[in-house]
Amino acid sequence: MPRSAPAPAPAPAAHRTTDAAAPTATELLDFVRRIAADTTLVDSLPLDPEGRTWVRLEGPGGSEAWLIGWPPGTGTGWHDHGGSQGAFATAAGRLREDSLAARLPTEGWKTLELAEDVDRRRQLESGDGRAFGAHHVHQVLNESAGEHAVSVHAYYPPLPLMRRYSRTGALLRLEQVERPEDWQ
């Protein structure tokens, strides 16, 4: 996660849910789109010109959610979500998502050679969102030279870990495994 952050805060009462059942990917997507449309909440996020900022939110059905600010030219690098499904929506600005249309093994490898046809790219304008499954590998970037972007993310179950990858051409290499204590 980001290099600097304000203290996590719960979601405003209007955004809390008490669902006992695990949320579906569609419910996570509905949630992030609804929060992304809450201009009061989005505008309350402190933005840092040097690094990403974030506030933790209470997501539906026990999911983990984040409101994230992206300075111009920042990104996540290639990563997965440790087996959690999720969704994200752009609340302000524009983000680019590069993803792999292939299910990667989660254990027993350090370097994989990717096939030529696995790369996917999409632009997410303000209001756009997408859901993804438990084995999604991607990177998210704010390519703007001068405009911050803000997005909302939700994961279920709450992130048990994130695997970070480096990529050179068709080679994807596992570099690091982060645990929640590394970003909270």
KETORDO-690882 format. One record per residue (C-alpha): x negated, y, z; residue number from 1; chain. Coordinates in steps of 0.25 Angstrom, whole numbers, plus 5000, padded with zeros to 4 digits. Each point is the difference from the previous one (the first is absolute). Last residue first. Layout:
REM residues N
[[X; Y; Z]; NUM; "A"]
...
REM end
This chain:
REM residues 184
[[5009; 4998; 5033]; 184; "A"]
[[4991; 4996; 4988]; 183; "A"]
[[4989; 4991; 5005]; 182; "A"]
[[5009; 4995; 5012]; 181; "A"]
[[5009; 4994; 4989]; 180; "A"]
[[4990; 4991; 4994]; 179; "A"]
[[4991; 5002; 4988]; 178; "A"]
[[4993; 4989; 4992]; 177; "A"]
[[4989; 5005; 4991]; 176; "A"]
[[4993; 4998; 4987]; 175; "A"]
[[5008; 4990; 4992]; 174; "A"]
[[4994; 5001; 4986]; 173; "A"]
[[5008; 5002; 4987]; 172; "A"]
[[4993; 4998; 4987]; 171; "A"]
[[5007; 5003; 4987]; 170; "A"]
[[4993; 5014; 4999]; 169; "A"]
[[4994; 5003; 5013]; 168; "A"]
[[5010; 4999; 5011]; 167; "A"]
[[4998; 5002; 5015]; 166; "A"]
[[5010; 4994; 5010]; 165; "A"]
[[5006; 5003; 5013]; 164; "A"]
[[5008; 4990; 5007]; 163; "A"]
[[5011; 5005; 5010]; 162; "A"]
[[5004; 4994; 5013]; 161; "A"]
[[5013; 4996; 5008]; 160; "A"]
[[5008; 5011; 4993]; 159; "A"]
[[5013; 5001; 5006]; 158; "A"]
[[5009; 4989; 4995]; 157; "A"]
[[5005; 5007; 4992]; 156; "A"]
[[4993; 5012; 4994]; 155; "A"]
[[5005; 5014; 4997]; 154; "A"]
[[4993; 5012; 4993]; 153; "A"]
[[5004; 5014; 4998]; 152; "A"]
[[4992; 5010; 4991]; 151; "A"]
[[4995; 5014; 5000]; 150; "A"]
[[4991; 5006; 4988]; 149; "A"]
[[4991; 5012; 5002]; 148; "A"]
[[4998; 5008; 4987]; 147; "A"]
[[4987; 5006; 4994]; 146; "A"]
[[4992; 4990; 4992]; 145; "A"]
[[5012; 4990; 4999]; 144; "A"]
[[4996; 4985; 4999]; 143; "A"]
[[5006; 4996; 5013]; 142; "A"]
[[4997; 4985; 5000]; 141; "A"]
[[5006; 4987; 5005]; 140; "A"]
[[4993; 4987; 4999]; 139; "A"]
[[5006; 4986; 4998]; 138; "A"]
[[5001; 4985; 5005]; 137; "A"]
[[5014; 4995; 5002]; 136; "A"]
[[5001; 4986; 5007]; 135; "A"]
[[5012; 5003; 5009]; 134; "A"]
[[5009; 5006; 4990]; 133; "A"]
[[5001; 5014; 4995]; 132; "A"]
[[5010; 5011; 5000]; 131; "A"]
[[5000; 5013; 4992]; 130; "A"]
[[5003; 5014; 5001]; 129; "A"]
[[5002; 5013; 4992]; 128; "A"]
[[5005; 5013; 5007]; 127; "A"]
[[4988; 5008; 4997]; 126; "A"]
[[4993; 4994; 4988]; 125; "A"]
[[4995; 4986; 5000]; 124; "A"]
[[4990; 4997; 4989]; 123; "A"]
[[4998; 4985; 4996]; 122; "A"]
[[4989; 4991; 4997]; 121; "A"]
[[4999; 4985; 4998]; 120; "A"]
[[4988; 4991; 4998]; 119; "A"]
[[5001; 4985; 4999]; 118; "A"]
[[4998; 4998; 4985]; 117; "A"]
[[4985; 4999; 4999]; 116; "A"]
[[4999; 4989; 5011]; 115; "A"]
[[4993; 5003; 5013]; 114; "A"]
[[4987; 4994; 5004]; 113; "A"]
[[5000; 4998; 5015]; 112; "A"]
[[4990; 5003; 5011]; 111; "A"]
[[5000; 4996; 5015]; 110; "A"]
[[5009; 4988; 5000]; 109; "A"]
[[5005; 4990; 5010]; 108; "A"]
[[5013; 5007; 5005]; 107; "A"]
[[5011; 5009; 4994]; 106; "A"]
[[5001; 4994; 4987]; 105; "A"]
[[5004; 5011; 4990]; 104; "A"]
[[5014; 5001; 4993]; 103; "A"]
[[4999; 5007; 4987]; 102; "A"]
[[5006; 5012; 4994]; 101; "A"]
[[4989; 5009; 5006]; 100; "A"]
[[5003; 5014; 5004]; 99; "A"]
[[4996; 5015; 4997]; 98; "A"]
[[5009; 5010; 5006]; 97; "A"]
[[5000; 5014; 4997]; 96; "A"]
[[5006; 5011; 5009]; 95; "A"]
[[5007; 5013; 4997]; 94; "A"]
[[5003; 5012; 5008]; 93; "A"]
[[5010; 4999; 5012]; 92; "A"]
[[5009; 4989; 5006]; 91; "A"]
[[4994; 4988; 4992]; 90; "A"]
[[5006; 4987; 5004]; 89; "A"]
[[4994; 4987; 5006]; 88; "A"]
[[5005; 4986; 5002]; 87; "A"]
[[4995; 4988; 5007]; 86; "A"]
[[4998; 4985; 5002]; 85; "A"]
[[4990; 4996; 5010]; 84; "A"]
[[4989; 4989; 4997]; 83; "A"]
[[4988; 5007; 5005]; 82; "A"]
[[5004; 5013; 4993]; 81; "A"]
[[4990; 5000; 4988]; 80; "A"]
[[4989; 5010; 4996]; 79; "A"]
[[4993; 5007; 4988]; 78; "A"]
[[4996; 5014; 5004]; 77; "A"]
[[5009; 5009; 5008]; 76; "A"]
[[5000; 5013; 4992]; 75; "A"]
[[4996; 5014; 5000]; 74; "A"]
[[4998; 5011; 4989]; 73; "A"]
[[5009; 5010; 5005]; 72; "A"]
[[5003; 4998; 5015]; 71; "A"]
[[5010; 4989; 5003]; 70; "A"]
[[5010; 5001; 5012]; 69; "A"]
[[5006; 4987; 5005]; 68; "A"]
[[5013; 4998; 5007]; 67; "A"]
[[4999; 4986; 5006]; 66; "A"]
[[5009; 4988; 5003]; 65; "A"]
[[4999; 4987; 5007]; 64; "A"]
[[5013; 4991; 5000]; 63; "A"]
[[5007; 4996; 5012]; 62; "A"]
[[5014; 4999; 4993]; 61; "A"]
[[4999; 5013; 4993]; 60; "A"]
[[4987; 5009; 5002]; 59; "A"]
[[4995; 5008; 5012]; 58; "A"]
[[4991; 5010; 4994]; 57; "A"]
[[4984; 5002; 5001]; 56; "A"]
[[4995; 5013; 4997]; 55; "A"]
[[4989; 5002; 4989]; 54; "A"]
[[4989; 5008; 4995]; 53; "A"]
[[4991; 4998; 4988]; 52; "A"]
[[4986; 5007; 5000]; 51; "A"]
[[4993; 5013; 4997]; 50; "A"]
[[5012; 5010; 4997]; 49; "A"]
[[5007; 4996; 5012]; 48; "A"]
[[5016; 5000; 5000]; 47; "A"]
[[5008; 5000; 5012]; 46; "A"]
[[5013; 4993; 4998]; 45; "A"]
[[5012; 5009; 5004]; 44; "A"]
[[5004; 5002; 4985]; 43; "A"]
[[5003; 4985; 4998]; 42; "A"]
[[5009; 5000; 5012]; 41; "A"]
[[5008; 5013; 4996]; 40; "A"]
[[5000; 4995; 4985]; 39; "A"]
[[5007; 4987; 5004]; 38; "A"]
[[5000; 4994; 4985]; 37; "A"]
[[4988; 4992; 5003]; 36; "A"]
[[5007; 4994; 5012]; 35; "A"]
[[5012; 4995; 4992]; 34; "A"]
[[4990; 4995; 4989]; 33; "A"]
[[4992; 4993; 5011]; 32; "A"]
[[5013; 4993; 5006]; 31; "A"]
[[5006; 4996; 4987]; 30; "A"]
[[4987; 4993; 4996]; 29; "A"]
[[4999; 4993; 5013]; 28; "A"]
[[5014; 4995; 4999]; 27; "A"]
[[4997; 4995; 4985]; 26; "A"]
[[4988; 4993; 5006]; 25; "A"]
[[5009; 4993; 5010]; 24; "A"]
[[5000; 5004; 5014]; 23; "A"]
[[4999; 4990; 5011]; 22; "A"]
[[5012; 4998; 5008]; 21; "A"]
[[5003; 5007; 5013]; 20; "A"]
[[5003; 5013; 4994]; 19; "A"]
[[4999; 5012; 5010]; 18; "A"]
[[4997; 5011; 4991]; 17; "A"]
[[4993; 5013; 5002]; 16; "A"]
[[5001; 5011; 4990]; 15; "A"]
[[5009; 5010; 5006]; 14; "A"]
[[4993; 4998; 5014]; 13; "A"]
[[4987; 5006; 4994]; 12; "A"]
[[4990; 4990; 4996]; 11; "A"]
[[4990; 4997; 5011]; 10; "A"]
[[4987; 5008; 5001]; 9; "A"]
[[4985; 4996; 4997]; 8; "A"]
[[4990; 5010; 5005]; 7; "A"]
[[4994; 5008; 4988]; 6; "A"]
[[4991; 4993; 4991]; 5; "A"]
[[4986; 5000; 4994]; 4; "A"]
[[4992; 4990; 4992]; 3; "A"]
[[5012; 4994; 4993]; 2; "A"]
[[5004; 4985; 5000]; 1; "A"]
REM end
